[in-house]
């Protein structure tokens, strides 16, 4: 047996809402705990109980307009797509996969710290993940949709579609209707909602079409 590919703390990549904030982030740890509240189904119990996945992030404090601190401050409580590349690789592979999905931005970050000319102020925040993270092993083929947020948008409103292999996207459909969209990154597309009730959302690239993911359009 050859040695396993090791994860080292040199080139971590964490993309949230289509932007990679690796330059501001000093630590990112994905974890899970027993979920509190809500309803535990028999399936949850058989699987060992319902779990809440989350990521704890430490980052520098910066008031620059494009900083991670400003993003968290401006988007508290908002749902966003994410892609976590622990090896820092741009393209997922079997030995260096990515975690993808959707999360909820945490509370407004702290600001300030102890006196000292050499002190660098940091902050820590927690983002709860919607469902279970998807492990993208870089299988070649069409795009994969993992999340659509926020929920409950009405026709002509914007949503963010999260997933992977969106590069080269040629179309997005809601219930078979082609809609306007903006490519944000390989893991994020902004699209205009169409249809009524529960509709199938499909992303298409030159490599094929994604499996349909259901989204409920508000009346």
N, C-alpha and C positions, 0 to 999 in steps of 0.2 A: 504494500500500500504506500502510495506517495503521500507526502505531507499535504494537509488541507491548505487552501488559500486563506491567509490570515487577514483579519481586519485590523488596520493600523490607523491611528489618529492623525493622519497627515493630509488627507484629501477628501474628507467627508463632504457630501453634497446634499443640501436640503432645499428643495424647490417648493414654495408655497404660493398658490395663486399664480403660477407661471413664472415666478422669479426665484432664482437660486441665491439664497442669502448666506452662502458658505463663508464669505468674507467677514461677516458680522458675528457668526455663531461659533462659540467655543466648545459647546457640548450639546449633543442630542441623544437622548436615550428613550427607546421605545419599550413600553412595558404594558402590563395588564393587571387588573384586579377584579375581585368579585363585584359585579354591578349592584348598585343599591337602588331601591325603589323599582317601580314598574312591575311588570308581571313576568314570572318565570314559568315558561311552558314545560310540558312533559319532555319535549325534545331538549330544552335547555338543561333540565335536571339530568337526563340520560347522558348528556355530554359533559356533565360535571358542574353544571351551573352556568348562568349567564355571566359573561365577562365584559368589562369595559376596557378597551384598549386606549392608550394615550401616549403622548410623547412629551417629555420634559426637556425644555430647551434653555440653555444659558447663552447669553449674547452680550456684546458690548452695548453700552448706552451711547447713542448718537442721535442728535436732533436733525441730522441731514435729511433732506426730503426723501431720498431713496433708501434710507436706512431701515433695518429690520424693526428697530424700536418704533419708528414712525408708522410702519405698516401695522404693527400690533395695536398701537394707540388708535389708529383711524378705523380699524376693522374689528374691534372687540365684539364678540358674539356672532360674527359672520361666518358662514360656511365657506370653505375653500378647498381646492384640490391640493394634494401634496405628492411629492416623489422624493423618497429617501434613498440616496446612493451611498452606502457606508464605505464603499471603495473609491468613491469620487469619479467613477466611470460614467461617461455620457450615455452609453448604450448598455442595457442590461444583458447579462449572459448567464449561462447555467452555473458558473462558478462565482460570478459577481452580480447577483440579482439585485433588483430594486424592490422597495416596498411602495405601493401606490394606494390611493384611495381618497377619502374625503375627511376633513376634520373641522372642528369649530374653534375659531380663534379665542384665546383666553382673555382674562381681564386686562385692563389697561396696565402697562408696565410701570415699575418703580423708576424713580429718577433721583440721582444724587447718591452721596455716600460720605465716607470719612474724609477728613482733611488730609492733604498730602500732595505735594507737587508731582509726585511720580505715580499717584494712584490712578488706575483706570477703572471707571465705574462699570459695573455689569448688572444685569438683571436676569431673573429666572421666571419662566412662565410654563404653563401646562396647557396643551391642546388635547381635548378629547376627540377620539377618532370615531367616525360613524361606522358601525359594524366591525368587521375584521380586516386588517390590512391584506392587500393582494400581493403575493410574491410574484413579481414579473421576472421570469428567467430568460427573457430575450428570445423566445421562440419566434422564428421568422413567420411572416404571414400578415394578415390584416390587423386593423386596430382593435383594441380591447377597451370597452367602456366599463369603468368601475363605479362611477358615482355621478349624480347630477344634482347640483345645488344652486340656490336653496330650493327647498320643497315648496309646493303650493303656489307657484307663479302662474299668472294668467296669460292669455294669448297676447302676443306682441311684447311681453316682458323678457328680460335677459336671464339666462341661467349659464352656469359654468359646467361643462362636461369634463369630467376627470377620467383619466385612464392612461393608456400608453400606446406608442406607435401611431401618433396623430400626424407626424411629419408628412407633408404632401397631401393633406386632406383635400378631397375634391368635392365633398358634399356632406350635408347633415340633413336628415329627415325626421320629422315628427309625424307619426301616423301616415307615412308615405308622402308627406308634403315637404318639398325642399324648402329650407329656411335660410335666412341670412346668418352668416357665422363669421367669427374672427379667430384665426389661428393664433394662440398665445404661446404654445410650446409643444414639445412632443407629448406632454401629459395633460394639456389643458386647451379647451376650445370654448369660446363664448358664443352662445347661439340664441336666436329669437324663438320664443315658444310659439307653437302652432297646435291646432287641434282642440279637442274637448274631451274631458274625462281622462281615463287611463289610455295613454298612447304609447306606441313603441318608438324609441329613439334609436337611430342607426347612424353611425359615422362610416364614411367610405373613403378609402384611399386607393392608389393604384394597385396596392397589394390585395385589396378585397374589402369586404364590408364586415363591420362588427356584428356580434350577436346582439339582437334587440334587447334594450333595457327599458323597462316600463317606467313611465313618469306620469303622475296625475296632474292634469292641468286644472287650475282653479276656475270656477264658473265666473 
